[in-house]
Amino acid sequence: MIKTIKADKITQVVADLCVKANCVLRSDVLRKLKAAYKQEKNIRAKKALEAIIKNAGIAQKEKLAICQDTGLPIVFIELGQDVRIIGDLKKAVMRGIELGYKKGNFRESIIRDPLKRGKPLYKGTIIHADIVRGSKLKITVLPKGFGCENKSQLKMFNPTASLDEIKKFVVDVVRSSGPDACPPYVVGVGIGGAADYAGFLAKRALLKGINSGHQKGLSPKGTVPELERELLFEINKLHIGPMGLGGKTTALAVNIENYPTHIAGLPVAVNINCHALRSASVRL
Amino acid sequence: MKKITTPLKEADILSLRMGDEVLLSGEIYTARDQAHKRLVEAVKGRKRLPIDLRSAIIYYCGPAKTPKGKIIGSCGPTTSRRMDIFTPLLLKKGLKGMIGKGTRSKEVRQAIRKYKAVYFLAPAGCGALISKYVKALKVIAYQDLGPESITRLKVKDFPLIVGIDAKGGSIYG
C-alpha cells in the first residue's frame, strides 16, 4: 500500500526532532552516565559525572541546549519504497533543521564556505538517505559537536591485518583524543565498505543503543558484540576518565557496524562522540 | 574551594596549584578561533585591541543564542588546543587567565610559567549548567563573527579547576 506524506509535515517533524535531540539527553546515555557515577571511586571523575548529569537535568527542564555546540546536524532518512512524498523532501528536511534550530535558540555553527569561513549560519545539513522496504519513513537527527568530530579517524588496513591491529588502532584513536573532546566518549566504529562508507558506518553506529551487547559471556568470540566489549574494556584501561581527570570511565560504549568490503582492503573508521551523545528519531 | 575575583591579582595567581578548585566571580571575555586570529593579527599589526588584555581572562566559548527571559544560552567551554598557536603572544601582552577544556601545548605551558598566568578547566560539555553562573552578557567586538564574537560575561561563583598553574604544573601531567 502506498502511503503519502506531505513535505510540510516533515518540516515540522524535523524541527521538533532538533529541539528534542539538543535539549533532552538520550535515556540510554543518561542511564549509562548514572551507572558510571555509581561505579567511579575517583573523586574528580565522580564530580565531573555529577556535573554532566546535573547539566542534562537543567537542559531538559529549562529547554536549554545540553551543549552550546549543537553541532552539524546529521540527518538519517530511511525511506520506505511505498512512501510517496508530496512536495520537496530534501527542502522540507533543510527547512525543518533551520526552523528547529531557530526555535531552540541554538547556535549558528555552520560555515557556508569552508575556506573563506565568514559568519556561521544554520544552513548546511548533511543528509544520509537509504531506501528500504515498506511504507514507513524514519527520520533521525544527530547533532554532531565538532570538538569530538575533530578526533575521528580513518585507516585503510591491508586485508591481511589482524584483529589485534584493528583493535590497537581504535584504542589509539581514543588515546590521542585524550582529555580534549569531552570524555567519557561513545566510540563509533565502521568496518568494511569503502573509505567514505566506513566513515558513514562509524557515525551511524552512534545511533545504536549504547547498552547493546556489552554483557560478558553473551556473545561468541570474534563477533561484533564481543569485539565491542573487548574494546570498551581496553579503552577504559586508558584511565583518561571524565573531563580527562582520570577514573574508570573513558568510554561509555563502543558501537560497531560492519559491511562487505573488497578483497584488497579493510577500511576502519572511528567516530568519536562526546558524553553528550544526542539524537532523536521518528517513524511516520 | 578558593574564591577568586577579577581582575586577577598576582598574589591570587601565584597561590593557585594545579588541581585546585576555584569559584570565579567577576568579568571574563569570550573568544574562540576567529577572534583569536584577529586579536593576534591586531597585535602584530600594532593596531588597537578591542579589549584590554592586561590582567584579563579569556573564556574559550561560543555561546548559544540567548532564549527569551534568560541572560545567556548554553555556554560551555570549547577545546583549548585550537587556541594554542595564538596564546603565547596574548600572554606576552598581559593576558593572565584562560578558561577552556582539555590539554595545552608545551609552548603554552612554558608561556604560562614565563608570564605567571593560569589556565582553568570549566565543566566540559555542561553548557546549560554553566549558564546559571552567568549574570550578564555584553557583545564587545567582532559582532560579524556571530557566536564567535568577543563578549564580556559577568560571572558569579563559576566553578573551575586549575589545569595549569603559574609554575607550569599541569593536571594532565
Chai-1 contact restraints between the chains, C-beta under 6 A:
chainA,res_idxA,chainB,res_idxB,connection_type,confidence,min_distance_angstrom,max_distance_angstrom,comment,restraint_id
A,A51,B,P123,contact,1.0,0.0,6.0,A-B,restraint_1
A,A51,B,C126,contact,1.0,0.0,6.0,A-B,restraint_2
A,K54,B,L129,contact,1.0,0.0,6.0,A-B,restraint_3
A,N55,B,C126,contact,1.0,0.0,6.0,A-B,restraint_4
A,N55,B,A128,contact,1.0,0.0,6.0,A-B,restraint_5
A,N55,B,L129,contact,1.0,0.0,6.0,A-B,restraint_6
A,I58,B,A128,contact,1.0,0.0,6.0,A-B,restraint_7
A,I58,B,L129,contact,1.0,0.0,6.0,A-B,restraint_8
A,A59,B,A128,contact,1.0,0.0,6.0,A-B,restraint_9
A,L64,B,S74,contact,1.0,0.0,6.0,A-B,restraint_10
A,L64,B,A128,contact,1.0,0.0,6.0,A-B,restraint_11
A,A65,B,A64,contact,1.0,0.0,6.0,A-B,restraint_12
A,A65,B,S74,contact,1.0,0.0,6.0,A-B,restraint_13
A,C67,B,G76,contact,1.0,0.0,6.0,A-B,restraint_14
A,C67,B,G125,contact,1.0,0.0,6.0,A-B,restraint_15
A,C67,B,G127,contact,1.0,0.0,6.0,A-B,restraint_16
A,Q68,B,P63,contact,1.0,0.0,6.0,A-B,restraint_17
A,Q68,B,A64,contact,1.0,0.0,6.0,A-B,restraint_18
A,Q68,B,S74,contact,1.0,0.0,6.0,A-B,restraint_19
A,Q68,B,C75,contact,1.0,0.0,6.0,A-B,restraint_20
A,Q68,B,G76,contact,1.0,0.0,6.0,A-B,restraint_21
A,Q68,B,G127,contact,1.0,0.0,6.0,A-B,restraint_22
A,N105,B,K65,contact,1.0,0.0,6.0,A-B,restraint_23
A,N105,B,P67,contact,1.0,0.0,6.0,A-B,restraint_24
A,N105,B,G73,contact,1.0,0.0,6.0,A-B,restraint_25
A,F106,B,A64,contact,1.0,0.0,6.0,A-B,restraint_26
A,R107,B,A64,contact,1.0,0.0,6.0,A-B,restraint_27
A,R107,B,P147,contact,1.0,0.0,6.0,A-B,restraint_28
A,E108,B,G146,contact,1.0,0.0,6.0,A-B,restraint_29
A,K119,B,D144,contact,1.0,0.0,6.0,A-B,restraint_30
A,K119,B,G146,contact,1.0,0.0,6.0,A-B,restraint_31
A,P120,B,G146,contact,1.0,0.0,6.0,A-B,restraint_32
A,G147,B,T79,contact,1.0,0.0,6.0,A-B,restraint_33
A,G178,B,T103,contact,1.0,0.0,6.0,A-B,restraint_34
A,P179,B,G102,contact,1.0,0.0,6.0,A-B,restraint_35
A,P179,B,T103,contact,1.0,0.0,6.0,A-B,restraint_36
A,D180,B,T79,contact,1.0,0.0,6.0,A-B,restraint_37
A,D180,B,R81,contact,1.0,0.0,6.0,A-B,restraint_38
A,D180,B,G102,contact,1.0,0.0,6.0,A-B,restraint_39
A,D180,B,T103,contact,1.0,0.0,6.0,A-B,restraint_40
A,C182,B,A124,contact,1.0,0.0,6.0,A-B,restraint_41
A,C182,B,G125,contact,1.0,0.0,6.0,A-B,restraint_42
A,M243,B,A124,contact,1.0,0.0,6.0,A-B,restraint_43
A,C274,B,G125,contact,1.0,0.0,6.0,A-B,restraint_44
A,H275,B,G125,contact,1.0,0.0,6.0,A-B,restraint_45
A,A276,B,G125,contact,1.0,0.0,6.0,A-B,restraint_46
